[in-house]
Amino acid sequence: MIFNYLGLTFFFHFHLLTVAPGLDGIGIKDINLRTILQTVIALALAYGFLISVKFLSKWLSERVPLRFRAAAKQSEPFLQALILLTSTIYILSLFLKLSTENLLAITGTIAVALGFAFKDYVSSLIAGVVALFETPYRVGDRVQIGENYGEIITYDLRGIRLQTVEDNLIFIPHNKIWNEPISNANNGALEAQVTTDFYLAHGVDSELVIKILHLAAYTSKYTQLKLPVSVLVEEKPWGTQYHLKSYPIDARDEYVYKTDLVRRVKQAFAKHNFNYPKSNFSQE
Protein backbone atom coordinates (compact mmCIF):
# COMPACT_ATOMS: atom_id res chain seq x y z
CA MET A 1 0.00 0.00 0.00
CA ILE A 2 2.71 2.49 0.90
CA PHE A 3 4.64 1.90 -2.35
CA ASN A 4 1.53 2.49 -4.45
CA TYR A 5 0.63 5.60 -2.51
CA LEU A 6 4.08 7.19 -2.63
CA GLY A 7 4.63 6.17 -6.23
CA LEU A 8 1.45 7.94 -7.31
CA THR A 9 2.46 10.99 -5.31
CA PHE A 10 5.87 11.28 -6.99
CA PHE A 11 4.49 10.66 -10.47
CA PHE A 12 1.93 13.42 -10.26
CA HIS A 13 4.26 15.80 -8.48
CA PHE A 14 7.03 15.70 -11.07
CA HIS A 15 4.46 15.94 -13.84
CA LEU A 16 2.83 18.95 -12.23
CA LEU A 17 6.15 20.74 -11.83
CA THR A 18 6.19 21.17 -15.58
CA VAL A 19 2.55 22.13 -16.10
CA ALA A 20 1.35 23.95 -12.97
CA PRO A 21 2.12 27.68 -13.05
CA GLY A 22 1.70 28.09 -9.30
CA LEU A 23 4.63 25.77 -8.56
CA ASP A 24 7.43 27.64 -10.34
CA GLY A 25 9.20 28.34 -7.05
CA ILE A 26 9.80 24.67 -6.30
CA GLY A 27 13.22 23.41 -7.29
CA ILE A 28 14.42 19.88 -7.78
CA LYS A 29 17.54 18.89 -5.89
CA ASP A 30 20.42 16.98 -7.44
CA ILE A 31 19.52 13.32 -7.49
CA ASN A 32 22.46 11.07 -6.72
CA LEU A 33 23.12 7.62 -5.35
CA ARG A 34 22.88 8.86 -1.77
CA THR A 35 19.43 10.36 -2.40
CA ILE A 36 18.19 7.13 -3.95
CA LEU A 37 19.65 5.09 -1.09
CA GLN A 38 17.98 7.35 1.50
CA THR A 39 14.68 6.99 -0.34
CA VAL A 40 14.91 3.21 -0.38
CA ILE A 41 15.78 3.14 3.33
CA ALA A 42 12.90 5.50 4.14
CA LEU A 43 10.44 3.35 2.19
CA ALA A 44 11.72 0.19 3.86
CA LEU A 45 11.48 1.75 7.32
CA ALA A 46 7.98 3.07 6.64
CA TYR A 47 6.85 -0.34 5.41
CA GLY A 48 8.45 -1.99 8.44
CA PHE A 49 6.75 0.45 10.82
CA LEU A 50 3.36 -0.15 9.16
CA ILE A 51 3.69 -3.90 9.51
CA SER A 52 4.95 -3.53 13.10
CA VAL A 53 2.05 -1.27 14.08
CA LYS A 54 -0.47 -3.75 12.68
CA PHE A 55 1.20 -6.70 14.42
CA LEU A 56 1.76 -4.94 17.75
CA SER A 57 -1.76 -3.53 17.97
CA LYS A 58 -3.22 -6.99 17.36
CA TRP A 59 -0.77 -8.65 19.75
CA LEU A 60 -1.33 -6.04 22.46
CA SER A 61 -5.13 -6.05 22.14
CA GLU A 62 -5.23 -9.78 22.89
CA ARG A 63 -3.11 -9.46 26.03
CA VAL A 64 -4.30 -6.33 27.80
CA PRO A 65 -7.35 -6.39 30.11
CA LEU A 66 -10.64 -6.47 28.22
CA ARG A 67 -11.49 -2.85 28.99
CA PHE A 68 -8.30 -1.70 27.17
CA ARG A 69 -8.64 -3.98 24.13
CA ALA A 70 -10.65 -1.54 22.05
CA ALA A 71 -8.23 1.32 22.74
CA ALA A 72 -5.26 -0.83 21.71
CA LYS A 73 -6.89 -1.69 18.39
CA GLN A 74 -8.16 1.80 17.67
CA SER A 75 -4.65 3.31 17.81
CA GLU A 76 -3.63 1.42 14.65
CA PRO A 77 -5.19 3.67 11.95
CA PHE A 78 -3.89 6.88 13.58
CA LEU A 79 -0.35 5.52 13.72
CA GLN A 80 -0.54 4.29 10.12
CA ALA A 81 -1.67 7.71 8.90
CA LEU A 82 1.13 9.39 10.87
CA ILE A 83 3.76 7.06 9.40
CA LEU A 84 2.56 7.61 5.83
CA LEU A 85 2.40 11.39 6.23
CA THR A 86 5.84 11.61 7.81
CA SER A 87 7.40 9.32 5.21
CA THR A 88 5.88 11.22 2.30
CA ILE A 89 7.07 14.61 3.56
CA TYR A 90 10.58 13.28 4.27
CA ILE A 91 10.98 11.65 0.86
CA LEU A 92 9.66 14.72 -0.95
CA SER A 93 12.22 16.81 0.92
CA LEU A 94 15.00 14.60 -0.48
CA PHE A 95 14.07 15.49 -4.06
CA LEU A 96 12.55 18.95 -3.73
CA LYS A 97 13.48 22.30 -2.24
CA LEU A 98 10.40 22.79 -0.09
CA SER A 99 9.36 25.78 1.93
CA THR A 100 6.16 25.84 3.96
CA GLU A 101 4.32 27.63 1.14
CA ASN A 102 5.67 25.22 -1.46
CA LEU A 103 4.68 22.20 0.63
CA LEU A 104 1.11 23.47 0.90
CA ALA A 105 1.01 24.26 -2.82
CA ILE A 106 2.27 20.87 -3.94
CA THR A 107 0.01 19.02 -1.51
CA GLY A 108 -3.04 20.84 -2.84
CA THR A 109 -2.03 20.37 -6.47
CA ILE A 110 -1.37 16.65 -6.02
CA ALA A 111 -4.70 16.27 -4.26
CA VAL A 112 -6.51 17.89 -7.22
CA ALA A 113 -4.62 15.77 -9.78
CA LEU A 114 -5.21 12.54 -7.88
CA GLY A 115 -8.84 13.49 -7.38
CA PHE A 116 -9.42 13.62 -11.15
CA ALA A 117 -7.35 10.57 -12.04
CA PHE A 118 -8.31 8.27 -9.16
CA LYS A 119 -11.69 9.53 -8.02
CA ASP A 120 -12.87 6.41 -6.17
CA TYR A 121 -9.45 5.68 -4.67
CA VAL A 122 -9.02 9.22 -3.36
CA SER A 123 -12.63 9.29 -2.19
CA SER A 124 -11.87 6.23 -0.05
CA LEU A 125 -8.70 7.86 1.34
CA ILE A 126 -10.57 11.05 2.24
CA ALA A 127 -13.42 9.06 3.76
CA GLY A 128 -10.85 7.11 5.80
CA VAL A 129 -9.47 10.35 7.25
CA VAL A 130 -12.97 11.64 7.96
CA ALA A 131 -13.87 8.35 9.64
CA LEU A 132 -10.89 8.74 11.97
CA PHE A 133 -12.51 11.85 13.46
CA GLU A 134 -16.22 11.12 13.10
CA THR A 135 -15.67 7.47 14.18
CA PRO A 136 -18.68 5.76 12.60
CA TYR A 137 -16.70 2.59 13.29
CA ARG A 138 -13.44 1.49 14.92
CA VAL A 139 -11.30 -1.62 15.00
CA GLY A 140 -13.10 -4.15 17.17
CA ASP A 141 -16.59 -2.79 16.44
CA ARG A 142 -19.33 -5.09 15.19
CA VAL A 143 -20.99 -3.28 12.31
CA GLN A 144 -23.57 -3.82 9.61
CA ILE A 145 -22.66 -2.16 6.29
CA GLY A 146 -25.11 -2.98 3.54
CA GLU A 147 -25.71 -6.72 3.71
CA ASN A 148 -22.41 -7.44 5.49
CA TYR A 149 -22.20 -7.86 9.26
CA GLY A 150 -19.16 -8.72 11.36
CA GLU A 151 -16.22 -7.47 13.41
CA ILE A 152 -13.76 -4.93 12.02
CA ILE A 153 -10.34 -6.53 12.37
CA THR A 154 -8.21 -4.05 10.36
CA TYR A 155 -8.53 -0.38 9.53
CA ASP A 156 -6.41 0.76 6.57
CA LEU A 157 -6.40 4.18 4.96
CA ARG A 158 -8.49 2.97 2.01
CA GLY A 159 -10.89 0.62 3.74
CA ILE A 160 -11.67 -1.85 6.49
CA ARG A 161 -11.67 -5.63 6.68
CA LEU A 162 -14.75 -7.21 8.16
CA GLN A 163 -14.71 -10.73 9.61
CA THR A 164 -18.16 -12.28 9.32
CA VAL A 165 -19.80 -14.96 11.43
CA GLU A 166 -18.96 -17.44 8.67
CA ASP A 167 -15.27 -16.46 9.15
CA ASN A 168 -15.10 -14.71 5.77
CA LEU A 169 -12.97 -11.59 5.31
CA ILE A 170 -14.73 -8.79 3.43
CA PHE A 171 -12.88 -5.64 2.32
CA ILE A 172 -15.10 -2.56 2.37
CA PRO A 173 -13.77 0.82 1.12
CA HIS A 174 -14.29 3.81 3.38
CA ASN A 175 -16.27 5.74 0.74
CA LYS A 176 -19.27 3.58 1.68
CA ILE A 177 -19.82 6.04 4.55
CA TRP A 178 -20.96 8.67 2.02
CA ASN A 179 -24.10 6.79 0.98
CA GLU A 180 -24.48 3.59 3.03
CA PRO A 181 -26.18 3.40 6.45
CA ILE A 182 -23.79 1.99 9.06
CA SER A 183 -25.17 0.12 12.06
CA ASN A 184 -22.65 -0.11 14.91
CA ALA A 185 -23.53 -2.61 17.62
CA ASN A 186 -20.97 -1.64 20.28
CA ASN A 187 -19.40 1.66 19.12
CA GLY A 188 -16.02 1.16 20.77
CA ALA A 189 -17.35 -0.64 23.85
CA LEU A 190 -16.73 -4.28 24.72
CA GLU A 191 -20.43 -5.01 25.13
CA ALA A 192 -23.07 -5.03 22.40
CA GLN A 193 -26.74 -5.58 23.01
CA VAL A 194 -28.00 -8.97 21.80
CA THR A 195 -31.66 -9.58 21.02
CA THR A 196 -32.83 -13.19 21.26
CA ASP A 197 -36.35 -13.93 20.01
CA PHE A 198 -38.71 -16.62 21.26
CA TYR A 199 -42.14 -17.59 19.92
CA LEU A 200 -44.95 -19.19 21.91
CA ALA A 201 -48.67 -19.83 21.58
CA HIS A 202 -51.25 -17.29 22.79
CA GLY A 203 -52.36 -19.38 25.77
CA VAL A 204 -48.92 -19.50 27.46
CA ASP A 205 -48.56 -17.57 30.74
CA SER A 206 -46.59 -14.45 29.67
CA GLU A 207 -45.57 -13.53 33.22
CA LEU A 208 -43.95 -16.92 33.73
CA VAL A 209 -42.21 -16.69 30.35
CA ILE A 210 -40.77 -13.28 31.25
CA LYS A 211 -39.46 -14.64 34.56
CA ILE A 212 -37.80 -17.57 32.77
CA LEU A 213 -36.14 -15.26 30.23
CA HIS A 214 -34.82 -12.94 32.95
CA LEU A 215 -33.50 -15.91 34.92
CA ALA A 216 -31.77 -17.36 31.84
CA ALA A 217 -30.03 -14.07 31.11
CA TYR A 218 -28.93 -13.34 34.69
CA THR A 219 -27.56 -16.84 35.22
CA SER A 220 -25.61 -17.08 31.95
CA LYS A 221 -21.84 -16.96 32.38
CA TYR A 222 -21.63 -14.67 29.34
CA THR A 223 -23.99 -11.94 30.62
CA GLN A 224 -22.64 -8.53 31.61
CA LEU A 225 -24.60 -8.10 34.85
CA LYS A 226 -23.79 -4.38 35.11
CA LEU A 227 -26.02 -3.68 32.11
CA PRO A 228 -29.81 -4.01 31.99
CA VAL A 229 -31.77 -7.06 30.91
CA SER A 230 -35.23 -6.46 29.45
CA VAL A 231 -38.00 -8.45 27.79
CA LEU A 232 -40.36 -6.97 25.22
CA VAL A 233 -43.57 -8.74 24.26
CA GLU A 234 -45.43 -8.48 20.96
CA GLU A 235 -48.78 -10.03 20.21
CA LYS A 236 -48.98 -11.49 16.70
CA PRO A 237 -51.87 -13.21 14.85
CA TRP A 238 -50.01 -16.51 15.03
CA GLY A 239 -48.83 -16.28 18.67
CA THR A 240 -46.72 -14.19 21.03
CA GLN A 241 -43.20 -12.99 20.29
CA TYR A 242 -40.74 -12.33 23.12
CA HIS A 243 -37.62 -10.19 22.63
CA LEU A 244 -34.94 -10.87 25.25
CA LYS A 245 -32.48 -7.97 25.23
CA SER A 246 -29.22 -8.37 27.16
CA TYR A 247 -25.47 -7.81 26.88
CA PRO A 248 -22.61 -10.32 26.73
CA ILE A 249 -19.40 -9.43 28.56
CA ASP A 250 -17.54 -9.53 25.26
CA ALA A 251 -19.25 -8.61 21.96
CA ARG A 252 -17.24 -11.35 20.27
CA ASP A 253 -19.37 -13.92 22.13
CA GLU A 254 -22.58 -12.67 20.52
CA TYR A 255 -23.58 -15.93 18.82
CA VAL A 256 -22.18 -18.22 21.51
CA TYR A 257 -24.20 -16.17 23.99
CA LYS A 258 -27.42 -16.44 21.97
CA THR A 259 -26.92 -20.19 21.65
CA ASP A 260 -26.47 -20.51 25.42
CA LEU A 261 -29.64 -18.50 26.06
CA VAL A 262 -31.73 -20.43 23.54
CA ARG A 263 -30.53 -23.81 24.84
CA ARG A 264 -31.36 -23.09 28.47
CA VAL A 265 -34.62 -21.26 27.77
CA LYS A 266 -35.92 -24.16 25.65
CA GLN A 267 -35.09 -26.57 28.47
CA ALA A 268 -37.18 -24.45 30.84
CA PHE A 269 -40.03 -24.21 28.32
CA ALA A 270 -40.03 -28.00 27.97
CA LYS A 271 -40.35 -28.48 31.75
CA HIS A 272 -43.49 -26.30 31.74
CA ASN A 273 -44.90 -27.92 28.58
CA PHE A 274 -45.25 -24.57 26.84
CA ASN A 275 -46.94 -24.72 23.44
CA TYR A 276 -45.37 -23.20 20.36
CA PRO A 277 -47.33 -21.58 17.52
CA LYS A 278 -48.78 -24.34 15.33
CA SER A 279 -49.50 -22.41 12.12
CA ASN A 280 -46.91 -21.13 9.70
CA PHE A 281 -46.03 -17.51 10.17
CA SER A 282 -43.68 -14.86 8.78
CA GLN A 283 -41.90 -12.35 10.95
CA GLU A 284 -43.11 -8.80 10.53
C-alpha positions in Angstrom: 0.0 0.0 0.0 2.7 2.5 0.9 4.6 1.9 -2.3 1.5 2.5 -4.5 0.6 5.6 -2.5 4.1 7.2 -2.6 4.6 6.2 -6.2 1.5 7.9 -7.3 2.5 11.0 -5.3 5.9 11.3 -7.0 4.5 10.7 -10.5 1.9 13.4 -10.3 4.3 15.8 -8.5 7.0 15.7 -11.1 4.5 15.9 -13.8 2.8 19.0 -12.2 6.2 20.7 -11.8 6.2 21.2 -15.6 2.5 22.1 -16.1 1.4 23.9 -13.0 2.1 27.7 -13.1 1.7 28.1 -9.3 4.6 25.8 -8.6 7.4 27.6 -10.3 9.2 28.3 -7.1 9.8 24.7 -6.3 13.2 23.4 -7.3 14.4 19.9 -7.8 17.5 18.9 -5.9 20.4 17.0 -7.4 19.5 13.3 -7.5 22.5 11.1 -6.7 23.1 7.6 -5.4 22.9 8.9 -1.8 19.4 10.4 -2.4 18.2 7.1 -4.0 19.6 5.1 -1.1 18.0 7.3 1.5 14.7 7.0 -0.3 14.9 3.2 -0.4 15.8 3.1 3.3 12.9 5.5 4.1 10.4 3.3 2.2 11.7 0.2 3.9 11.5 1.7 7.3 8.0 3.1 6.6 6.9 -0.3 5.4 8.4 -2.0 8.4 6.8 0.4 10.8 3.4 -0.1 9.2 3.7 -3.9 9.5 5.0 -3.5 13.1 2.1 -1.3 14.1 -0.5 -3.7 12.7 1.2 -6.7 14.4 1.8 -4.9 17.8 -1.8 -3.5 18.0 -3.2 -7.0 17.4 -0.8 -8.6 19.8 -1.3 -6.0 22.5 -5.1 -6.0 22.1 -5.2 -9.8 22.9 -3.1 -9.5 26.0 -4.3 -6.3 27.8 -7.3 -6.4 30.1 -10.6 -6.5 28.2 -11.5 -2.8 29.0 -8.3 -1.7 27.2 -8.6 -4.0 24.1 -10.7 -1.5 22.0 -8.2 1.3 22.7 -5.3 -0.8 21.7 -6.9 -1.7 18.4 -8.2 1.8 17.7 -4.7 3.3 17.8 -3.6 1.4 14.6 -5.2 3.7 11.9 -3.9 6.9 13.6 -0.4 5.5 13.7 -0.5 4.3 10.1 -1.7 7.7 8.9 1.1 9.4 10.9 3.8 7.1 9.4 2.6 7.6 5.8 2.4 11.4 6.2 5.8 11.6 7.8 7.4 9.3 5.2 5.9 11.2 2.3 7.1 14.6 3.6 10.6 13.3 4.3 11.0 11.6 0.9 9.7 14.7 -1.0 12.2 16.8 0.9 15.0 14.6 -0.5 14.1 15.5 -4.1 12.6 19.0 -3.7 13.5 22.3 -2.2 10.4 22.8 -0.1 9.4 25.8 1.9 6.2 25.8 4.0 4.3 27.6 1.1 5.7 25.2 -1.5 4.7 22.2 0.6 1.1 23.5 0.9 1.0 24.3 -2.8 2.3 20.9 -3.9 0.0 19.0 -1.5 -3.0 20.8 -2.8 -2.0 20.4 -6.5 -1.4 16.7 -6.0 -4.7 16.3 -4.3 -6.5 17.9 -7.2 -4.6 15.8 -9.8 -5.2 12.5 -7.9 -8.8 13.5 -7.4 -9.4 13.6 -11.1 -7.3 10.6 -12.0 -8.3 8.3 -9.2 -11.7 9.5 -8.0 -12.9 6.4 -6.2 -9.4 5.7 -4.7 -9.0 9.2 -3.4 -12.6 9.3 -2.2 -11.9 6.2 0.0 -8.7 7.9 1.3 -10.6 11.1 2.2 -13.4 9.1 3.8 -10.8 7.1 5.8 -9.5 10.3 7.2 -13.0 11.6 8.0 -13.9 8.3 9.6 -10.9 8.7 12.0 -12.5 11.9 13.5 -16.2 11.1 13.1 -15.7 7.5 14.2 -18.7 5.8 12.6 -16.7 2.6 13.3 -13.4 1.5 14.9 -11.3 -1.6 15.0 -13.1 -4.2 17.2 -16.6 -2.8 16.4 -19.3 -5.1 15.2 -21.0 -3.3 12.3 -23.6 -3.8 9.6 -22.7 -2.2 6.3 -25.1 -3.0 3.5 -25.7 -6.7 3.7 -22.4 -7.4 5.5 -22.2 -7.9 9.3 -19.2 -8.7 11.4 -16.2 -7.5 13.4 -13.8 -4.9 12.0 -10.3 -6.5 12.4 -8.2 -4.1 10.4 -8.5 -0.4 9.5 -6.4 0.8 6.6 -6.4 4.2 5.0 -8.5 3.0 2.0 -10.9 0.6 3.7 -11.7 -1.9 6.5 -11.7 -5.6 6.7 -14.7 -7.2 8.2 -14.7 -10.7 9.6 -18.2 -12.3 9.3 -19.8 -15.0 11.4 -19.0 -17.4 8.7 -15.3 -16.5 9.1 -15.1 -14.7 5.8 -13.0 -11.6 5.3 -14.7 -8.8 3.4 -12.9 -5.6 2.3 -15.1 -2.6 2.4 -13.8 0.8 1.1 -14.3 3.8 3.4 -16.3 5.7 0.7 -19.3 3.6 1.7 -19.8 6.0 4.5 -21.0 8.7 2.0 -24.1 6.8 1.0 -24.5 3.6 3.0 -26.2 3.4 6.4 -23.8 2.0 9.1 -25.2 0.1 12.1 -22.6 -0.1 14.9 -23.5 -2.6 17.6 -21.0 -1.6 20.3 -19.4 1.7 19.1 -16.0 1.2 20.8 -17.3 -0.6 23.8 -16.7 -4.3 24.7 -20.4 -5.0 25.1 -23.1 -5.0 22.4 -26.7 -5.6 23.0 -28.0 -9.0 21.8 -31.7 -9.6 21.0 -32.8 -13.2 21.3 -36.4 -13.9 20.0 -38.7 -16.6 21.3 -42.1 -17.6 19.9 -44.9 -19.2 21.9 -48.7 -19.8 21.6 -51.2 -17.3 22.8 -52.4 -19.4 25.8 -48.9 -19.5 27.5 -48.6 -17.6 30.7 -46.6 -14.4 29.7 -45.6 -13.5 33.2 -44.0 -16.9 33.7 -42.2 -16.7 30.4 -40.8 -13.3 31.3 -39.5 -14.6 34.6 -37.8 -17.6 32.8 -36.1 -15.3 30.2 -34.8 -12.9 32.9 -33.5 -15.9 34.9 -31.8 -17.4 31.8 -30.0 -14.1 31.1 -28.9 -13.3 34.7 -27.6 -16.8 35.2 -25.6 -17.1 31.9 -21.8 -17.0 32.4 -21.6 -14.7 29.3 -24.0 -11.9 30.6 -22.6 -8.5 31.6 -24.6 -8.1 34.8 -23.8 -4.4 35.1 -26.0 -3.7 32.1 -29.8 -4.0 32.0 -31.8 -7.1 30.9 -35.2 -6.5 29.5 -38.0 -8.5 27.8 -40.4 -7.0 25.2 -43.6 -8.7 24.3 -45.4 -8.5 21.0 -48.8 -10.0 20.2 -49.0 -11.5 16.7 -51.9 -13.2 14.9 -50.0 -16.5 15.0 -48.8 -16.3 18.7 -46.7 -14.2 21.0 -43.2 -13.0 20.3 -40.7 -12.3 23.1 -37.6 -10.2 22.6 -34.9 -10.9 25.2 -32.5 -8.0 25.2 -29.2 -8.4 27.2 -25.5 -7.8 26.9 -22.6 -10.3 26.7 -19.4 -9.4 28.6 -17.5 -9.5 25.3 -19.2 -8.6 22.0 -17.2 -11.4 20.3 -19.4 -13.9 22.1 -22.6 -12.7 20.5 -23.6 -15.9 18.8 -22.2 -18.2 21.5 -24.2 -16.2 24.0 -27.4 -16.4 22.0 -26.9 -20.2 21.6 -26.5 -20.5 25.4 -29.6 -18.5 26.1 -31.7 -20.4 23.5 -30.5 -23.8 24.8 -31.4 -23.1 28.5 -34.6 -21.3 27.8 -35.9 -24.2 25.6 -35.1 -26.6 28.5 -37.2 -24.4 30.8 -40.0 -24.2 28.3 -40.0 -28.0 28.0 -40.4 -28.5 31.7 -43.5 -26.3 31.7 -44.9 -27.9 28.6 -45.3 -24.6 26.8 -46.9 -24.7 23.4 -45.4 -23.2 20.4 -47.3 -21.6 17.5 -48.8 -24.3 15.3 -49.5 -22.4 12.1 -46.9 -21.1 9.7 -46.0 -17.5 10.2 -43.7 -14.9 8.8 -41.9 -12.4 11.0 -43.1 -8.8 10.5 
